[in-house]
Structure formats: structure tokens, C-alpha cells
Amino acid sequence: MMNRRQLLGAGAAGAALVSSQAWGQTMNRGLPEAAVMDSAATVVTPRPTSGPDYTPVVTLNGWTLPHRMNNGVKEFHLVAEPVERELADGMIAHLWGYNGQSTGPTIEAVEGDRVRIFVTNRLPEHTTVHWHGMILPSGMDGVGGLSHPGIPPGKTYVYEFDLIKSGTFMYHPHADEMVQMAMGMMGMFVVHPKDPSFMPVDRDFLIMLNAFDIDPGTYVPRVMTMADFNLWTWNSRIFPDIDPLVVNQGDKVRVRVGNLTMTNHPIHMHGYDFKVTCTDGGWVPESAQWPEVSIDIPVGAMRAYEFVADHLGDWAIHCHKSHHTMNAMGHDVPTFIGVNKTQLTKKIRAFQPEYMPMGTAGMADMGVMEMPLPDNTIPMMTGWGPHGPIEMGGMFSVVKVREGIDADDYEDPGWYENPPGEQAYEWTGELPEFSRVDDARTRLTDKPRSRG
């Protein structure tokens, strides 16, 4: 699924570099190949065959950037360029990203490594790369005009530094940041501990939270939007086209979530409680880890949590801001709950026979209705489960815990069949009496009678 090709043109051949020292170390060695991904499938990276052992991260609907070794230095090649990203089946966005995709490929390395990252700029304007949360020399920090000059179109700069701490970090531009990040330029940088016995897990998933404002029928995000985004995505994908998190029963699982949107996201997972084990500031000592079922991811931050997959089933994982689990949200839609639209419908159908009245009893009917849509957009509610429409979209997926999943198997196992007696069902017998109140007074509960 990974295509490799050289993305070196005349502009990149005369590379402009961050410093004379970096130039001396890299000139005449050639650039590492720039790997390119043209699929939105989840690509599983094999375990390392040399150096410290670790469990590679699995980037949902994403991939890990390959590297080469050059005299003990890990070399990567990022290419900043316009890309097309399939946000969901039937919807393409014209974005800016890295190596053929937005979000960009995940970079993985090990604590103590020295990395050399070539950045080729194929955008129509200058750019930089900031290594968010990492400890490095100020001249490698990637703030245009402060750390170094912006990387001009057609040029290549190189960043080189030692990875002095492990954890989960992000990368994004600090040049025309409002435009370039709104266009999708972001990615994750994972540094594994050099001690394989420190914080080991069996499965390690990675999610980047991002958002776009793309009108139905259009392809390019509005870069001036500050609040009213209409597409909420994980790794630039929208449910039901976000891959599930496939887990073997008994696995110790880590989920790393980074947020480069303009709002916080309370990420909630069903069926489990978990412990928060890492922030972008570092690992949380075991004595300070705290239990949650939802963890708020602030703007510009990362949180990682861990759990043991004891409970079989299909478990929802989603942002708990209700509009963030919807697609193509309109912000001027009136509320028709309780409104009788019979006469209005007759009048509208005189001009538009296909008109369907909706919303008088809530919005769930949008999950089952199929109606014409503008080109290049998706329904507000979509996605089906084994028992009907899930009525979700946007930032939503499913953790699928099964028996007998091989260590390197992340294929969707299909829907879980609940055992007899473990699924809610319709009751047709006599109903017990129930109480109700019709005012807002505080009522005290009677103390339980002693049994004795």
C-alpha cells in the first residue's frame, strides 16, 4: 500500500539548510527517499529487527514514515505539499499535508536516537516544521523568523537533534500557521523508551484530532474559521470510515490522542475504565496515574491512556461533544420538534415534489433516510451497526475486543454477537409501578428500613 518515489526537483537539488554545521554533515550524501502514501488504509508497521524492541504504534487510517540509517543517524524525509485526502467514502478534501496525505505520516524513533529530518517544501509559500513538545536546540525548533528562515518553495531544509526523552509529540508548521494548520498540516512523533521493560503494551493506537470547515459541494477548507467547523475528524477521517481499534482479549492497550484543533475534546470510551499514563510533557508515574472513563484533550496537547482488554464486545469510543459525532453540521438549522408541518409540506411539494419533512420528532430519521446530497459531501448521520443505524459520524469509532486475535492482526473482525442473556430486549409482560414528579422540588429519599 505504500508507494515510494523520489520527490526531488530542481529546487530541492540546491538545498537550503538550517546551519553550516548541518550542511557539512549532510552534503554529498543524497537525500533519503521520500515515501508516499496514496491510500487511507491503516498500515501496520513491523516490529524492529535491530536496536531496542518496542511495539510500533498503529495510526488509524495512517502510516509510519520509513527511515534509513546513515552513520548511526536515523534519516527521514518529509515533503510538505498539496494533497488530496479521502475524508470518507464519497468525499475528497483538497488539503496541504506531508508525503501524499493529511494528516502526515507518524514518525517513530527511540529515546537516545539522533535523527536527521529533511523537509522539502512543495507548497506555494514558505513553511517550517515545529517539533511540538520536544527538547532540542532552539535553532531546530521550527518557528519561522525566530528559529531559522522559512523554507522557501522548492527548497529543502534539514533538522537534526537528539531524542533525549521518550513520549508522544506532534509536528506542525510555525509559518502562516493559521492557514497551513487549517489546511491539514500536522502529524505525530512517537519516541519509544530505550528500555523495552518501561511502559510496555501489546497494542498502541494513535489518533490525531483535527477539524475542517468545508461547505457541501466544495473541496477546500475555509481557513478563517475559528469556531463553526462542520467536519470533525480523527486522522483526517470521518466515521463510519474511521477504522476500528482491533484488540485481542487480555491485551494491554495504549491509546494516544493528540489535539491540534481549536477546541478541547473529551474522549470517552465505553465498557472500560482506564488510567492516564502520559501527557506531552512526559510519562505519569504509576503513583500519580488517575482513573477515567473520559479524558479531556486540551488544545495543543496530547494524552495517552491504558487499559487491559478484559471485556469482549464492540465498544464505542468518541468525542463527548455531541456535535463532534456528526458530519457536515449546519449551524443555521431550525428546530422543528413538536411542529406540525403537514400543511407546509403540501405547499413545498407543489414546487419540490421530493421534499421530505424532517425534525418534527427529533433528528434520528436522518440516520435511515437516503436523500440526494450535493457532490462531495456526506450525510449528517451515517454508519450502520448490526442492529440498525448507529446515528453517529465525525469523531467516533469502535474498540473491537475478541478472543484469538494474532499479535499483528488488525483486520476488522466484523460485528460482535452478544451471548444469550447479554443483550437488551423488548419487554412484553406486565410493567411494575413507577413513580413520577411534576415539579422541581427537592425530595429527600427515605432511609432504608433495617433488616433485622
C-alpha positions as CSV (number, residue, x, y, z in Angstrom):
1,M,0.0,0.0,0.0
2,M,3.0,2.3,0.2
3,N,4.4,3.8,-2.9
4,R,7.9,5.1,-2.9
5,R,9.2,7.7,-5.3
6,Q,11.7,10.5,-5.3
7,L,10.2,13.9,-4.9
8,L,13.3,15.8,-5.8
9,G,13.2,18.5,-8.4
10,A,15.5,21.3,-9.5
11,G,14.5,23.4,-6.5
12,A,15.3,20.7,-4.0
13,A,18.7,19.9,-5.6
14,G,20.1,23.3,-4.4
15,A,19.0,22.6,-0.8
16,A,19.0,25.4,1.7
17,L,19.9,24.1,5.2
18,V,19.4,25.2,8.7
19,S,23.1,25.7,9.6
20,S,26.5,25.4,8.1
21,Q,27.2,22.6,10.5
22,A,24.2,20.6,9.3
23,W,25.3,21.3,5.7
24,G,28.7,19.9,6.4
25,Q,27.2,16.7,7.9
26,T,24.8,16.1,5.0
27,M,26.1,17.5,1.8
28,N,27.0,15.0,-0.9
29,R,25.2,12.2,0.9
30,G,22.0,12.5,-1.0
31,L,18.5,12.7,0.4
32,P,16.7,9.6,1.8
33,E,13.8,8.5,-0.4
34,A,10.6,10.3,0.2
35,A,7.9,7.6,0.9
36,V,4.4,8.5,-0.3
37,M,1.1,7.1,0.8
38,D,-1.9,7.3,-1.6
39,S,-4.4,5.2,0.5
40,A,-6.4,5.9,3.6
41,A,-6.0,2.4,4.9
42,T,-4.4,1.6,8.3
43,V,-0.8,0.4,7.7
44,V,0.7,-1.8,10.4
45,T,4.5,-1.3,10.9
46,P,6.5,-4.5,11.6
47,R,8.4,-4.7,14.9
48,P,12.0,-3.5,14.8
49,T,14.6,-6.1,13.8
50,S,17.5,-4.3,15.4
51,G,18.1,-1.9,18.3
52,P,15.7,-1.7,21.3
53,D,12.5,-3.6,21.0
54,Y,9.1,-1.8,21.1
55,T,5.6,-2.2,19.9
56,P,5.1,0.1,16.9
57,V,2.2,2.5,17.0
58,V,-0.8,1.8,14.8
59,T,-2.1,5.1,13.3
60,L,-5.7,4.7,12.5
61,N,-6.1,5.2,8.7
62,G,-2.5,6.3,8.6
63,W,1.1,5.0,8.5
64,T,4.6,5.4,9.8
65,L,7.3,7.2,7.8
66,P,10.2,4.9,6.9
67,H,13.8,5.9,7.7
68,R,17.3,5.0,6.7
69,M,20.4,4.7,8.8
70,N,23.4,6.9,7.9
71,N,26.4,6.5,10.1
72,G,24.3,5.9,13.2
73,V,21.8,8.7,12.4
74,K,18.1,7.9,11.6
75,E,17.2,9.9,8.5
76,F,13.7,10.8,7.5
77,H,12.3,12.8,4.5
78,L,9.1,14.9,4.9
79,V,7.7,16.6,1.9
80,A,5.2,19.4,2.5
81,E,2.8,19.5,-0.4
82,P,-0.8,19.9,-1.6
83,V,-2.6,16.6,-1.2
84,E,-6.0,15.0,-1.8
85,R,-7.4,13.2,1.3
86,E,-10.4,11.0,1.3
87,L,-12.2,12.1,4.4
88,A,-14.9,9.4,3.9
89,D,-16.3,7.3,1.0
90,G,-17.6,9.9,-1.5
91,M,-15.9,12.9,0.0
92,I,-12.5,14.2,-1.0
93,A,-10.7,17.3,0.5
94,H,-8.0,19.3,-1.2
95,L,-5.6,19.9,1.7
96,W,-2.0,20.6,2.4
97,G,-0.1,17.8,4.1
98,Y,3.0,15.7,4.0
99,N,4.1,12.8,1.8
100,G,0.8,12.5,0.0
101,Q,-1.5,12.7,3.0
102,S,-3.0,14.8,5.7
103,T,-2.6,14.1,8.5
104,G,1.1,13.5,7.8
105,P,2.8,10.2,8.5
106,T,3.8,9.3,12.0
107,I,7.5,9.5,12.8
108,E,8.8,6.8,15.2
109,A,12.2,6.5,16.8
110,V,13.7,5.5,20.1
111,E,14.9,7.6,23.1
112,G,18.6,8.3,22.6
113,D,18.5,8.3,18.8
114,R,19.9,11.1,16.7
115,V,17.5,12.0,13.9
116,R,18.0,14.0,10.8
117,I,14.8,15.1,9.1
118,F,14.9,16.5,5.6
119,V,11.9,18.8,4.9
120,T,11.2,19.6,1.2
121,N,8.8,22.3,0.6
122,R,6.4,21.8,-2.4
123,L,3.8,24.3,-1.2
124,P,3.2,27.7,-3.0
125,E,4.6,29.6,0.1
126,H,7.3,29.2,2.7
127,T,6.8,26.8,5.6
128,T,8.6,25.3,8.7
129,V,8.2,22.3,11.0
130,H,7.9,22.8,14.7
131,W,8.5,19.7,16.8
132,H,5.8,20.2,19.4
133,G,6.8,19.3,23.0
134,M,10.3,18.1,22.1
135,I,13.5,19.2,23.8
136,L,16.1,20.3,21.2
137,P,18.4,23.2,20.2
138,S,16.5,26.5,19.6
139,G,17.7,26.7,16.0
140,M,15.9,23.4,15.3
141,D,12.6,24.4,16.9
142,G,10.9,25.4,13.6
143,V,9.5,28.8,14.4
144,G,9.8,30.8,11.1
145,G,11.8,34.0,11.6
146,L,12.8,33.1,15.1
147,S,14.5,29.7,14.9
148,H,15.5,30.0,11.2
149,P,14.3,31.5,8.0
150,G,11.2,30.0,6.4
151,I,11.8,27.2,4.0
152,P,11.1,28.7,0.5
153,P,9.0,26.8,-2.1
154,G,11.2,24.3,-3.9
155,K,13.9,24.2,-1.2
156,T,14.9,21.6,1.4
157,Y,16.0,22.3,4.9
158,V,17.3,19.7,7.4
159,Y,16.6,19.4,11.1
160,E,18.9,17.4,13.3
161,F,18.8,16.7,17.0
162,D,19.0,14.0,19.7
163,L,15.9,12.5,21.2
164,I,16.6,13.0,24.9
165,K,13.2,11.8,26.2
166,S,10.5,9.3,25.2
167,G,6.8,10.1,24.8
168,T,4.3,11.3,22.3
169,F,4.8,14.6,20.5
170,M,3.4,16.3,17.4
171,Y,4.7,18.3,14.4
172,H,3.2,21.2,12.6
173,P,4.2,24.4,10.9
174,H,5.0,27.7,12.7
175,A,4.8,29.6,9.4
176,D,1.5,31.1,8.2
177,E,0.2,28.8,10.9
178,M,-3.5,29.8,10.7
179,V,-3.6,28.8,7.0
180,Q,-1.3,25.8,7.0
181,M,-2.8,24.1,10.0
182,A,-6.3,24.8,8.8
183,M,-5.3,23.1,5.6
184,G,-4.3,20.0,7.4
185,M,-0.5,20.2,8.0
186,M,0.1,18.2,11.2
187,G,1.4,14.8,12.3
188,M,2.6,12.8,15.3
189,F,6.1,12.0,16.5
190,V,6.4,9.0,18.9
191,V,9.7,8.4,20.8
192,H,9.7,4.9,22.3
193,P,11.6,4.3,25.6
194,K,15.1,2.9,25.1
195,D,14.4,0.4,27.9
196,P,11.9,-2.2,26.5
197,S,10.7,-3.0,30.0
198,F,9.5,0.5,30.6
199,M,5.8,1.1,30.0
200,P,5.3,-1.9,27.6
201,V,2.0,-2.5,25.9
202,D,0.7,-5.1,23.4
203,R,-1.2,-2.7,21.2
204,D,-0.5,1.0,20.8
205,F,-3.0,3.1,18.8
206,L,-2.6,6.7,17.7
207,I,-5.3,9.3,16.9
208,M,-4.8,12.9,15.8
209,L,-7.9,15.1,16.4
210,N,-8.4,17.7,13.6
211,A,-11.3,19.6,12.1
212,F,-12.3,21.3,8.9
213,D,-14.9,23.7,7.6
214,I,-15.8,22.5,4.1
215,D,-19.1,23.6,2.5
216,P,-21.0,20.8,0.8
217,G,-20.0,20.5,-2.8
218,T,-16.7,22.2,-2.3
219,Y,-13.2,20.7,-1.7
220,V,-11.0,23.4,0.1
221,P,-11.4,24.2,3.8
222,R,-12.2,27.7,5.0
223,V,-9.1,28.8,6.7
224,M,-10.6,31.8,8.5
225,T,-13.0,29.6,10.6
226,M,-12.5,30.0,14.4
227,A,-15.4,28.1,15.9
228,D,-18.1,26.8,13.5
229,F,-16.3,23.8,12.0
230,N,-18.6,21.3,10.3
231,L,-16.3,18.2,9.9
232,W,-14.8,16.7,13.0
233,T,-12.1,14.1,12.2
234,W,-9.6,11.6,13.5
235,N,-6.5,11.5,11.4
236,S,-8.5,13.4,8.7
237,R,-11.1,10.6,8.5
238,I,-14.8,10.7,9.4
239,F,-16.9,7.8,10.9
240,P,-18.1,5.4,9.5
241,D,-14.8,5.4,7.6
242,I,-12.5,5.5,10.6
243,D,-11.0,2.1,11.1
244,P,-11.9,0.2,14.4
245,L,-9.4,-0.4,17.2
246,V,-9.0,-4.2,17.0
247,V,-7.7,-5.8,20.2
248,N,-7.2,-9.3,21.5
249,Q,-8.8,-10.2,24.8
250,G,-6.2,-9.7,27.5
251,D,-4.0,-7.3,25.6
252,K,-2.6,-4.3,27.4
253,V,-3.6,-1.4,25.2
254,R,-2.5,2.2,24.9
255,V,-4.4,4.9,23.1
256,R,-2.5,8.2,22.3
257,V,-4.7,11.2,21.4
258,G,-3.3,14.5,20.1
259,N,-5.3,17.6,19.6
260,L,-4.4,20.4,17.1
261,T,-8.0,21.7,16.6
262,M,-9.3,25.0,18.1
263,T,-11.3,23.4,20.9
264,N,-10.9,20.8,23.6
265,H,-12.3,17.2,23.1
266,P,-13.5,15.0,25.9
267,I,-12.7,11.5,24.6
268,H,-14.9,8.8,26.1
269,M,-14.6,5.1,25.8
270,H,-17.4,2.7,26.6
271,G,-17.1,-0.6,28.5
272,Y,-13.9,0.2,30.4
273,D,-12.2,2.5,32.8
274,F,-8.6,3.3,32.1
275,K,-5.6,5.1,33.6
276,V,-4.0,8.2,32.1
277,T,-0.3,7.3,31.7
278,C,1.2,10.0,29.6
279,T,0.9,13.7,28.6
280,D,3.0,15.5,26.0
281,G,5.1,16.6,29.0
282,G,6.1,13.1,29.8
283,W,5.1,9.8,31.4
284,V,2.9,9.9,34.5
285,P,4.4,8.0,37.4
286,E,2.3,5.0,38.4
287,S,1.6,6.5,41.8
288,A,0.1,9.6,40.1
289,Q,-1.9,7.9,37.3
290,W,-5.6,8.5,37.7
291,P,-8.6,6.5,36.6
292,E,-11.1,7.8,34.0
293,V,-13.7,6.8,31.5
294,S,-13.4,10.2,29.7
295,I,-10.3,12.3,29.3
296,D,-10.3,15.9,28.1
297,I,-7.7,16.6,25.4
298,P,-6.8,20.4,25.6
299,V,-5.9,22.4,22.5
300,G,-2.3,21.8,21.5
301,A,-1.9,18.8,23.9
302,M,-1.7,15.0,24.0
303,R,-3.0,12.5,26.4
304,A,-2.4,8.7,26.5
305,Y,-4.3,6.2,28.5
306,E,-4.0,2.4,29.0
307,F,-6.3,-0.4,29.9
308,V,-6.4,-4.2,29.8
309,A,-8.9,-5.6,27.3
310,D,-10.8,-8.0,29.6
311,H,-14.3,-7.4,28.3
312,L,-15.3,-8.9,24.9
313,G,-17.6,-6.9,22.7
314,D,-17.9,-3.8,20.4
315,W,-17.3,-0.7,22.5
316,A,-17.9,2.9,21.3
317,I,-15.1,5.4,21.5
318,H,-15.9,9.0,20.7
319,C,-15.7,12.7,21.5
320,H,-18.4,13.5,24.0
321,K,-19.3,16.9,22.5
322,S,-22.4,15.8,20.7
323,H,-21.9,17.9,17.6
324,H,-18.5,16.4,17.1
325,T,-20.1,13.0,16.4
326,M,-22.0,14.5,13.4
327,N,-21.0,15.1,9.9
328,A,-21.4,18.2,7.7
329,M,-23.1,20.1,10.5
330,G,-25.2,23.1,9.5
331,H,-25.3,25.9,12.1
332,D,-28.5,27.6,10.9
333,V,-30.8,24.6,11.0
334,P,-34.1,25.5,12.8
335,T,-35.6,23.2,15.5
336,F,-38.9,21.7,14.4
337,I,-39.5,19.3,17.3
338,G,-43.3,19.3,18.0
339,V,-44.1,21.4,14.9
340,N,-46.9,20.1,12.6
341,K,-45.5,20.5,9.1
342,T,-48.4,18.9,7.2
343,Q,-49.7,22.0,5.5
344,L,-46.3,23.4,4.9
345,T,-45.2,20.1,3.3
346,K,-48.1,20.2,0.8
347,K,-47.1,23.8,-0.2
348,I,-43.4,23.0,-0.6
349,R,-44.1,19.8,-2.6
350,A,-46.0,21.8,-5.1
351,F,-42.7,23.2,-6.1
352,Q,-40.3,20.5,-4.9
353,P,-42.0,17.0,-5.1
354,E,-39.1,15.3,-3.5
355,Y,-39.2,17.4,-0.3
356,M,-39.2,15.3,2.9
357,P,-40.3,16.9,6.2
358,M,-37.8,16.1,8.9
359,G,-37.1,17.0,12.5
360,T,-40.6,17.1,14.0
361,A,-39.8,14.1,16.2
362,G,-36.1,14.6,16.6
363,M,-33.3,14.0,14.0
364,A,-33.0,10.2,14.2
365,D,-34.8,9.8,10.9
366,M,-31.8,11.3,9.2
367,G,-29.9,8.1,10.1
368,V,-32.2,5.9,7.9
369,M,-33.3,8.3,5.1
370,E,-31.4,8.4,1.9
371,M,-31.8,11.7,0.2
372,P,-29.9,13.5,-2.6
373,L,-26.8,15.2,-1.5
374,P,-24.6,17.8,-3.1
375,D,-21.5,16.5,-4.7
376,N,-18.5,15.8,-2.4
377,T,-20.3,15.7,0.9
378,I,-21.7,13.1,3.3
379,P,-24.9,12.7,5.4
380,M,-25.0,14.3,8.8
381,M,-25.8,10.9,10.4
382,T,-24.4,7.8,8.7
383,G,-23.0,4.4,9.6
384,W,-24.8,1.2,10.3
385,G,-24.3,-1.4,13.0
386,P,-25.6,-4.9,13.4
387,H,-28.9,-3.6,14.7
388,G,-29.6,-0.6,12.6
389,P,-28.2,2.9,12.1
390,I,-25.6,4.0,14.7
391,E,-26.6,7.7,14.1
392,M,-23.1,8.9,14.6
393,G,-20.4,10.4,12.4
394,G,-17.3,12.5,12.9
395,M,-15.1,11.6,15.9
396,F,-16.4,8.1,16.5
397,S,-15.1,4.6,16.2
398,V,-15.4,1.2,17.8
399,V,-13.0,-0.8,20.0
400,K,-13.5,-4.4,19.0
401,V,-12.2,-6.9,21.6
402,R,-12.1,-10.5,20.5
403,E,-10.6,-13.8,21.5
404,G,-7.8,-15.3,19.4
405,I,-6.6,-12.1,17.6
406,D,-3.0,-12.6,16.5
407,A,-0.4,-10.0,17.7
408,D,0.0,-8.4,14.2
409,D,-3.7,-8.7,13.1
410,Y,-5.7,-5.5,12.9
411,E,-8.3,-6.6,10.4
412,D,-11.9,-5.7,11.2
413,P,-13.4,-8.9,12.7
414,G,-16.9,-7.9,12.0
415,W,-19.7,-7.2,14.5
416,Y,-19.8,-8.9,17.9
417,E,-22.6,-11.3,18.6
418,N,-23.8,-10.8,22.2
419,P,-24.2,-14.1,24.1
420,P,-27.8,-15.2,25.1
421,G,-29.0,-13.1,28.0
422,E,-26.5,-10.3,27.5
423,Q,-28.4,-8.1,25.2
424,A,-31.3,-5.7,25.9
425,Y,-34.6,-6.9,24.6
426,E,-38.2,-5.9,24.3
427,W,-40.4,-6.5,27.4
428,T,-44.0,-7.5,26.7
429,G,-45.1,-8.6,30.2
430,E,-46.7,-6.7,33.0
431,L,-44.9,-3.5,34.0
432,P,-44.1,-2.7,37.5
433,E,-45.5,0.5,39.0
434,F,-43.3,3.6,38.7
435,S,-43.3,7.0,40.3
436,R,-43.1,10.4,38.6
437,V,-42.9,14.0,39.8
438,D,-44.4,17.1,38.1
439,D,-42.5,19.8,39.8
440,A,-38.9,20.8,40.6
441,R,-38.9,20.5,44.4
442,T,-36.0,18.7,46.1
443,R,-37.2,15.4,47.7
444,L,-35.4,13.5,50.4
445,T,-35.1,9.8,50.0
446,D,-36.4,7.8,52.9
447,K,-33.8,6.0,55.0
448,P,-33.7,2.2,54.3
449,R,-35.6,0.1,56.9
450,S,-33.3,-2.1,59.0
451,R,-33.3,-5.7,58.2
452,G,-33.4,-7.3,61.4
